[in-house]
Amino acid sequence: MGYIQKHRYGIFGTIVFFTIVVVILISFGFHTELPLPGEEGILINFGTDDNGAGLIEPQKSIEQTQEVKSEESIPQETEPQTTQEPVEKGADVLNQDFEEAAAIERKKKQAEKQKKIKEKELERQRLIEEQRQKEEELRKKKEQEEKQKFINNRIKNAFSTGKNENANSSQGEGVTSGKGNQGSENGSVNSKNRGKGNGLGNKGISFSLKGRNPRFLPKPEYNLQLSGIVVVEVTVDQYGNVVKANPGIKGSTILDATLLNAAQKAALKAKFDVRHNAPAYQKGTITYHFILQ
């Protein structure tokens, strides 16, 4: 019987034992601790020289060493380091320039838009003003034509009346005898006053203002050898003041500028009674009968 056959159980047991020991060592004995522990030195005896003898540390060397350590431990003042701002990158600069250019362009477009709107508004106002002036000119022209037409009709009717009276009757008019027409050439056919005096009625001034009575009606001041009637449209406030006077309206028989101006000035000086329940501005007329001086 061979050696291996004889000790086969011992060899198998030995192999199994050492295999288990190797596995245990590999699993639990051989590993690296992470994180790695810091390196530690060896504590050295305090001293100031390379050689020495004795069992007690000298007090003087300890004090000197403490003074040196205290001096080393004083922190030195260091100048604060200024951190520099990072330089803007080229892309940021380009973006900023683009934004500024876009903002300027927007402002420019907005200014142009406002300018166009303002020009349109000015043009609209100009057209409105032109239209208003044209309408005013047409109104004045029409009013002047109506005045002239009225005067022409009055003159025409006066001549027609004279012709008809001569054709239809040979009798005169008056309170005396004869076939003549008693009166004055500057008088009125509606007046019952006879004589050689000039004028159209007793006062020469009449008015028309509903519900109001005059307090003062001054006579016009003029120095012309002209006669005729000037009707003035007046606007009167609640306190009886004439705030506006427009001479030469319908009913006037003479449109001389001097007489019209005199009538207007006289009308503006006129005063009427105070009426608080009257309209704020009430319109009426004052009629002036101009006679030869």
C-alpha positions as CSV (number, residue, x, y, z in Angstrom):
1,M,0.0,0.0,0.0
2,G,1.5,3.4,-1.1
3,Y,2.2,6.5,1.1
4,I,-0.6,8.6,-0.5
5,Q,-3.1,5.8,-0.1
6,K,-2.1,5.4,3.5
7,H,-2.3,9.1,4.4
8,R,-5.0,10.2,2.1
9,Y,-7.4,11.4,4.8
10,G,-4.7,13.5,6.5
11,I,-3.7,15.0,3.2
12,F,-7.3,15.9,2.3
13,G,-7.9,17.4,5.7
14,T,-4.8,19.5,5.5
15,I,-5.7,20.8,2.1
16,V,-9.3,21.7,3.2
17,F,-8.0,23.4,6.4
18,F,-5.5,25.6,4.6
19,T,-8.0,26.4,1.8
20,I,-10.4,27.7,4.4
21,V,-7.7,29.7,6.1
22,V,-6.7,31.3,2.8
23,V,-10.3,32.2,2.0
24,I,-10.7,33.8,5.4
25,L,-7.5,35.8,5.0
26,I,-8.5,37.0,1.6
27,S,-12.0,38.0,2.6
28,F,-11.3,39.7,6.0
29,G,-7.6,40.2,6.4
30,F,-6.3,41.7,3.1
31,H,-8.3,45.0,2.3
32,T,-7.4,48.7,2.0
33,E,-9.3,51.2,4.3
34,L,-10.8,54.0,2.4
35,P,-10.3,56.9,2.7
36,L,-6.7,56.3,3.6
37,P,-5.7,57.3,7.1
38,G,-3.4,60.2,7.5
39,E,0.2,59.7,8.1
40,E,1.3,59.9,11.7
41,G,4.8,60.8,12.9
42,I,6.6,59.8,16.1
43,L,6.4,62.0,19.1
44,I,9.9,63.5,19.8
45,N,11.3,64.7,23.1
46,F,11.4,68.5,23.5
47,G,14.8,70.1,23.2
48,T,16.9,72.9,21.7
49,D,20.2,71.1,21.0
50,D,21.4,68.0,19.3
51,N,23.2,66.7,22.5
52,G,22.2,66.8,26.2
53,A,22.1,64.8,29.4
54,G,19.8,64.8,32.5
55,L,16.3,63.8,33.5
56,I,14.6,67.2,34.0
57,E,13.9,69.8,31.3
58,P,15.6,73.1,31.9
59,Q,13.0,76.0,32.6
60,K,15.0,78.6,30.6
61,S,15.0,76.8,27.3
62,I,11.2,76.2,27.7
63,E,10.5,79.9,28.2
64,Q,12.7,80.9,25.2
65,T,10.9,78.4,23.1
66,Q,7.5,79.7,24.2
67,E,8.4,83.3,23.3
68,V,9.5,82.1,19.8
69,K,6.3,80.2,19.3
70,S,4.2,83.2,20.5
71,E,6.0,85.5,18.0
72,E,5.4,83.0,15.2
73,S,1.8,82.6,16.2
74,I,1.0,86.4,15.7
75,P,-0.8,86.6,12.4
76,Q,0.7,89.0,9.9
77,E,-1.6,91.5,8.3
78,T,-2.1,90.7,4.7
79,E,-3.5,93.1,2.2
80,P,-6.9,92.1,1.0
81,Q,-6.8,90.7,-2.4
82,T,-9.1,92.5,-4.7
83,T,-11.0,90.1,-6.9
84,Q,-11.2,91.3,-10.4
85,E,-14.6,91.1,-12.2
86,P,-14.4,88.7,-15.0
87,V,-14.2,90.5,-18.3
88,E,-17.4,90.4,-20.2
89,K,-17.3,88.0,-23.1
90,G,-17.5,89.2,-26.6
91,A,-20.9,87.6,-27.0
92,D,-22.4,89.6,-24.1
93,V,-21.1,92.9,-25.6
94,L,-22.5,92.0,-29.0
95,N,-25.9,91.2,-27.4
96,Q,-25.9,94.5,-25.5
97,D,-25.1,96.5,-28.7
98,F,-27.8,94.7,-30.5
99,E,-30.4,95.5,-27.8
100,E,-29.4,99.2,-27.7
101,A,-29.6,99.4,-31.5
102,A,-33.1,97.8,-31.5
103,A,-34.3,100.2,-28.8
104,I,-33.0,103.2,-30.7
105,E,-34.8,101.9,-33.9
106,R,-38.0,101.5,-32.0
107,K,-37.8,105.0,-30.6
108,K,-37.1,106.3,-34.1
109,K,-40.1,104.6,-35.5
110,Q,-42.4,105.8,-32.7
111,A,-41.2,109.4,-33.2
112,E,-41.9,109.1,-37.0
113,K,-45.4,107.7,-36.2
114,Q,-46.1,110.6,-33.8
115,K,-44.9,113.1,-36.4
116,K,-47.2,111.6,-39.0
117,I,-50.2,111.7,-36.6
118,K,-49.5,115.3,-35.8
119,E,-49.1,116.3,-39.5
120,K,-52.5,114.6,-40.2
121,E,-54.1,116.5,-37.3
122,L,-52.7,119.8,-38.5
123,E,-53.9,119.1,-42.1
124,R,-57.4,118.2,-40.7
125,Q,-57.6,121.4,-38.7
126,R,-56.4,123.4,-41.7
127,L,-59.1,121.9,-43.9
128,I,-61.7,122.6,-41.2
129,E,-60.5,126.3,-40.9
130,E,-60.7,126.7,-44.7
131,Q,-64.2,125.3,-44.8
132,R,-65.2,127.6,-42.0
133,Q,-63.8,130.6,-43.7
134,K,-65.6,129.7,-47.0
135,E,-68.9,129.3,-45.1
136,E,-68.4,132.6,-43.4
137,E,-67.6,134.4,-46.7
138,L,-70.7,132.8,-48.3
139,R,-72.8,133.8,-45.3
140,K,-71.6,137.4,-45.4
141,K,-72.0,137.6,-49.1
142,K,-75.6,136.3,-48.9
143,E,-76.4,138.7,-46.0
144,Q,-75.0,141.6,-48.0
145,E,-77.0,140.5,-51.1
146,E,-80.2,140.3,-49.0
147,K,-79.6,143.8,-47.5
148,Q,-79.0,145.2,-51.0
149,K,-82.1,143.4,-52.3
150,F,-84.2,144.7,-49.5
151,I,-83.0,148.3,-50.1
152,N,-83.7,148.0,-53.8
153,N,-87.2,146.7,-53.1
154,R,-87.9,149.5,-50.7
155,I,-86.8,152.1,-53.3
156,K,-88.7,150.3,-56.1
157,N,-91.9,150.1,-54.0
158,A,-91.6,153.8,-53.1
159,F,-91.5,154.8,-56.7
160,S,-94.3,152.4,-57.6
161,T,-96.5,153.8,-54.8
162,G,-95.9,157.3,-56.1
163,K,-96.8,156.4,-59.7
164,N,-99.9,154.5,-58.6
165,E,-101.1,157.4,-56.5
166,N,-100.6,159.8,-59.4
167,A,-102.3,157.5,-61.8
168,N,-105.3,156.5,-59.6
169,S,-106.0,159.8,-57.8
170,S,-105.3,163.5,-58.2
171,Q,-106.1,164.2,-54.6
172,G,-103.3,165.3,-52.2
173,E,-102.6,164.4,-48.6
174,G,-102.5,166.6,-45.6
175,V,-104.5,168.8,-43.2
176,T,-104.5,172.0,-45.2
177,S,-105.9,172.9,-48.6
178,G,-104.6,172.1,-52.0
179,K,-103.7,169.0,-54.0
180,G,-100.1,168.6,-52.6
181,N,-98.7,166.0,-50.3
182,Q,-98.2,167.9,-47.0
183,G,-95.0,166.9,-45.1
184,S,-91.3,166.6,-45.5
185,E,-89.2,164.6,-48.0
186,N,-87.3,163.2,-45.0
187,G,-90.4,162.2,-43.2
188,S,-92.4,159.0,-43.0
189,V,-95.8,158.2,-44.6
190,N,-97.0,156.7,-41.3
191,S,-96.3,159.9,-39.3
192,K,-99.2,162.2,-38.5
193,N,-96.9,165.1,-37.6
194,R,-97.0,168.0,-40.1
195,G,-94.7,170.9,-40.6
196,K,-91.3,171.9,-42.0
197,G,-89.1,169.9,-39.5
198,N,-86.9,167.0,-40.4
199,G,-87.0,163.5,-38.9
200,L,-88.9,160.3,-38.7
201,G,-91.1,160.4,-35.6
202,N,-90.8,162.2,-32.3
203,K,-87.7,160.4,-30.8
204,G,-85.8,159.0,-33.8
205,I,-85.0,155.8,-31.8
206,S,-87.1,152.7,-31.3
207,F,-86.4,149.3,-29.8
208,S,-87.8,145.7,-29.7
209,L,-86.7,143.5,-26.7
210,K,-89.4,141.1,-25.4
211,G,-90.3,141.8,-21.8
212,R,-87.6,144.4,-21.2
213,N,-87.8,148.2,-21.0
214,P,-84.9,150.6,-21.8
215,R,-83.3,152.7,-19.1
216,F,-80.9,154.6,-21.4
217,L,-80.9,154.9,-25.2
218,P,-78.2,157.4,-26.3
219,K,-78.4,159.1,-29.6
220,P,-75.8,158.3,-32.3
221,E,-73.1,160.9,-32.8
222,Y,-72.5,161.7,-36.5
223,N,-71.8,164.7,-38.8
224,L,-73.1,163.7,-42.2
225,Q,-75.8,165.1,-44.5
226,L,-77.4,161.7,-44.9
227,S,-80.7,160.3,-43.9
228,G,-82.0,156.8,-43.5
229,I,-82.8,154.0,-41.1
230,V,-80.2,151.7,-39.4
231,V,-81.5,148.7,-37.6
232,V,-79.1,147.2,-35.0
233,E,-79.4,143.7,-33.6
234,V,-78.4,143.8,-29.9
235,T,-77.6,141.0,-27.4
236,V,-78.5,142.0,-23.8
237,D,-77.6,140.1,-20.6
238,Q,-79.7,139.8,-17.5
239,Y,-78.2,143.0,-16.0
240,G,-79.4,145.1,-19.0
241,N,-75.9,145.5,-20.6
242,V,-75.6,145.3,-24.4
243,V,-72.8,142.9,-24.9
244,K,-73.0,142.7,-28.7
245,A,-74.3,145.0,-31.5
246,N,-74.6,144.1,-35.2
247,P,-75.7,147.1,-37.3
248,G,-77.3,147.1,-40.8
249,I,-79.6,144.1,-40.5
250,K,-82.9,143.7,-42.3
251,G,-85.0,146.8,-42.1
252,S,-82.1,149.2,-42.7
253,T,-82.4,151.7,-45.6
254,I,-78.9,153.0,-45.6
255,L,-75.6,151.2,-45.3
256,D,-73.1,154.0,-45.0
257,A,-70.1,152.9,-43.0
258,T,-70.0,156.1,-40.9
259,L,-73.7,155.8,-39.9
260,L,-73.4,152.1,-39.2
261,N,-70.5,152.7,-36.9
262,A,-72.3,155.5,-35.1
263,A,-75.4,153.3,-34.6
264,Q,-73.2,150.4,-33.3
265,K,-71.4,152.6,-30.8
266,A,-74.7,154.1,-29.5
267,A,-76.3,150.6,-29.2
268,L,-73.4,149.3,-27.1
269,K,-73.9,152.2,-24.7
270,A,-77.6,151.5,-24.3
271,K,-79.0,150.1,-21.0
272,F,-82.1,148.0,-20.3
273,D,-83.8,147.0,-17.0
274,V,-82.4,144.2,-14.9
275,R,-84.3,140.9,-15.2
276,H,-82.8,137.9,-13.3
277,N,-85.5,135.6,-14.8
278,A,-84.6,136.6,-18.3
279,P,-82.4,134.5,-20.6
280,A,-78.7,134.8,-20.0
281,Y,-78.4,136.5,-23.4
282,Q,-81.5,138.0,-25.0
283,K,-81.6,139.3,-28.6
284,G,-83.5,142.3,-29.8
285,T,-83.2,145.4,-32.0
286,I,-82.7,149.1,-31.7
287,T,-83.7,151.2,-34.7
288,Y,-82.1,154.6,-35.4
289,H,-83.7,157.2,-37.7
290,F,-81.0,159.4,-39.1
291,I,-82.1,162.8,-40.4
292,L,-80.4,165.7,-42.2
293,Q,-78.5,167.9,-39.8
